Amino acid sequence: MKMLLSCSASFLLLLLLSCLTEPAESRTLHLDSCSVSVHTHELRKYYAHIRSNAISEDNEIGMKLLDRSLMKNVQDGQTCCFLRLVLRFYVERVFSNYASSEPEQQRCSSALANAFVSIRRDIHKCHCQCGEETQRTIDSVHAEFIKLQANRAAQKAVGELGTVLEWLEALGPKTQRN
């Protein structure tokens, strides 16, 4: 029994450390007239720990908040604005309403939220200009979100975060940092 408890404690410690360690890989995202460095590997790692739970608890299968077509149709000159608004949506609406019953998943979702806050802070230095169409697109995401109960909508948005991460990864080339 002691050995089982020791193995469980060791596993939890390794999982926690995997959520808290700083990776070396980053991407420079080209956002219209400015660039921002983002540790996409870090975002992927945090998301990997919460993804299956978020997807398995999503009961709104027929509904999408953020799909690939929204991101493919971002107008020229609106990438910075779109990303800023998506980050705002996740920080203010999604992560504030997302809850997992498992402590290690909660730590990883908090780390992911903090990473989004950090990216958002860097993007504010870019002074993005938002067009009407971009604002309408994000407003429609908010409208779909509020149709659901807040925690169910947050669950859905976290489950769809992989689409956002794919889009982020496509915005810039990979660079190495030490």
C-alpha positions as CSV (number, residue, x, y, z in Angstrom):
1,M,0.0,0.0,0.0
2,K,2.8,2.4,0.9
3,M,4.5,1.7,-2.5
4,L,1.2,2.5,-4.3
5,L,0.9,5.8,-2.4
6,S,4.5,6.6,-3.2
7,C,4.0,5.9,-6.9
8,S,0.9,8.0,-6.9
9,A,2.7,10.9,-5.2
10,S,5.6,10.6,-7.6
11,F,3.3,10.6,-10.6
12,L,1.4,13.7,-9.3
13,L,4.8,15.5,-8.7
14,L,5.9,14.7,-12.2
15,L,2.6,15.9,-13.7
16,L,2.9,19.1,-11.7
17,L,6.5,19.7,-12.8
18,S,5.5,19.1,-16.4
19,C,2.9,21.8,-16.1
20,L,5.3,24.3,-14.4
21,T,8.5,23.8,-16.4
22,E,9.5,26.5,-18.9
23,P,10.1,25.1,-22.4
24,A,12.7,26.5,-24.8
25,E,10.7,26.6,-28.0
26,S,8.9,29.7,-29.1
27,R,7.4,31.2,-32.3
28,T,7.4,34.7,-33.4
29,L,3.9,35.6,-34.5
30,H,3.7,38.2,-37.2
31,L,0.6,40.3,-36.4
32,D,0.1,42.8,-39.1
33,S,2.6,45.6,-38.2
34,C,4.1,44.0,-35.1
35,S,5.5,40.7,-33.8
36,V,5.1,38.8,-30.6
37,S,7.0,35.8,-29.3
38,V,4.9,33.0,-28.0
39,H,5.9,29.7,-26.4
40,T,3.5,27.5,-28.5
41,H,5.1,24.4,-27.1
42,E,4.2,25.5,-23.6
43,L,0.6,26.2,-24.6
44,R,0.3,22.8,-26.3
45,K,1.7,21.1,-23.2
46,Y,-0.8,22.7,-20.8
47,Y,-3.6,22.0,-23.2
48,A,-2.7,18.4,-23.6
49,H,-3.3,17.9,-19.9
50,I,-6.8,19.3,-19.9
51,R,-8.0,18.5,-23.5
52,S,-9.5,15.0,-23.0
53,N,-11.4,16.1,-19.9
54,A,-12.7,19.2,-21.6
55,I,-13.8,17.3,-24.7
56,S,-15.3,14.3,-22.8
57,E,-17.5,16.7,-20.7
58,D,-18.7,18.7,-23.6
59,N,-22.4,17.9,-24.0
60,E,-23.1,20.4,-26.8
61,I,-21.7,18.3,-29.6
62,G,-23.6,20.0,-32.4
63,M,-22.5,23.5,-31.5
64,K,-19.1,25.2,-32.3
65,L,-17.9,28.4,-30.8
66,L,-14.6,28.8,-32.6
67,D,-14.1,26.8,-35.8
68,R,-11.3,26.8,-38.4
69,S,-13.4,28.8,-40.9
70,L,-13.5,31.8,-38.5
71,M,-9.7,31.9,-38.3
72,K,-9.2,31.2,-42.0
73,N,-11.4,34.2,-42.8
74,V,-9.5,36.8,-40.8
75,Q,-9.2,39.8,-43.0
76,D,-5.8,41.2,-44.0
77,G,-4.6,43.7,-41.4
78,Q,-6.9,42.1,-38.7
79,T,-4.7,39.3,-37.4
80,C,-3.5,41.4,-34.4
81,C,-7.0,42.5,-33.5
82,F,-8.5,39.0,-33.9
83,L,-5.9,37.4,-31.7
84,R,-6.2,40.2,-29.1
85,L,-10.0,39.6,-29.0
86,V,-9.7,35.8,-28.9
87,L,-7.3,36.1,-26.0
88,R,-9.6,38.5,-24.2
89,F,-12.5,36.0,-24.7
90,Y,-10.5,33.1,-23.3
91,V,-9.1,35.1,-20.3
92,E,-12.3,36.9,-19.4
93,R,-15.0,34.4,-20.3
94,V,-13.5,31.0,-20.7
95,F,-10.8,30.4,-18.1
96,S,-12.8,32.4,-15.4
97,N,-15.7,29.9,-15.9
98,Y,-13.7,26.7,-16.5
99,A,-13.3,24.3,-13.6
100,S,-12.0,20.8,-13.4
101,S,-12.5,18.5,-10.4
102,E,-8.9,17.3,-10.7
103,P,-6.3,19.6,-9.1
104,E,-3.5,18.9,-11.6
105,Q,-5.8,19.8,-14.5
106,Q,-6.8,23.0,-12.6
107,R,-3.1,23.9,-12.2
108,C,-2.5,23.4,-15.9
109,S,-5.6,25.4,-16.9
110,S,-4.4,28.2,-14.6
111,A,-0.9,28.0,-16.2
112,L,-2.6,28.2,-19.7
113,A,-4.7,31.2,-18.6
114,N,-1.6,32.9,-17.2
115,A,0.2,32.3,-20.5
116,F,-2.7,33.9,-22.4
117,V,-2.6,36.9,-20.1
118,S,1.1,37.2,-20.8
119,I,0.6,37.1,-24.6
120,R,-2.3,39.5,-24.3
121,R,0.0,42.0,-22.4
122,D,2.5,41.8,-25.2
123,I,-0.1,42.3,-27.9
124,H,-1.4,45.5,-26.1
125,K,1.9,47.0,-27.1
126,C,1.1,46.5,-30.7
127,H,-1.9,49.0,-30.8
128,C,-4.1,46.8,-33.0
129,Q,-6.8,48.4,-35.0
130,C,-10.1,46.5,-35.1
131,G,-12.4,46.5,-38.1
132,E,-16.1,46.1,-37.9
133,E,-16.1,42.6,-39.5
134,T,-13.6,41.3,-36.9
135,Q,-15.6,42.8,-34.0
136,R,-18.8,41.2,-35.4
137,T,-17.1,37.8,-35.7
138,I,-16.0,37.9,-32.1
139,D,-19.4,39.2,-31.0
140,S,-20.9,36.2,-32.6
141,V,-18.6,33.9,-30.6
142,H,-19.7,35.7,-27.4
143,A,-23.4,35.4,-28.4
144,E,-23.0,31.6,-28.9
145,F,-21.1,31.4,-25.6
146,I,-23.9,33.1,-23.6
147,K,-26.5,30.8,-25.1
148,L,-25.1,28.1,-22.9
149,Q,-24.6,27.9,-19.1
150,A,-21.3,29.5,-18.4
151,N,-19.4,26.4,-17.2
152,R,-20.7,24.3,-20.1
153,A,-19.7,27.1,-22.6
154,A,-16.3,27.3,-21.0
155,Q,-15.9,23.5,-21.2
156,K,-16.8,23.7,-25.0
157,A,-14.3,26.6,-25.6
158,V,-11.5,24.8,-23.8
159,G,-12.2,21.7,-25.9
160,E,-12.0,23.9,-29.1
161,L,-8.7,25.5,-28.0
162,G,-6.8,23.1,-30.2
163,T,-8.1,25.0,-33.2
164,V,-6.8,28.3,-31.8
165,L,-3.4,26.8,-31.1
166,E,-3.2,25.4,-34.7
167,W,-4.0,28.9,-36.0
168,L,-1.4,30.5,-33.7
169,E,1.3,28.0,-34.8
170,A,0.6,28.9,-38.4
171,L,1.1,32.6,-37.8
172,G,4.9,32.5,-37.5
173,P,8.1,30.4,-38.0
174,K,9.5,28.4,-35.1
175,T,12.6,29.9,-33.4
176,Q,14.8,28.5,-30.7
177,R,15.5,30.2,-27.4
178,N,17.9,29.2,-24.6
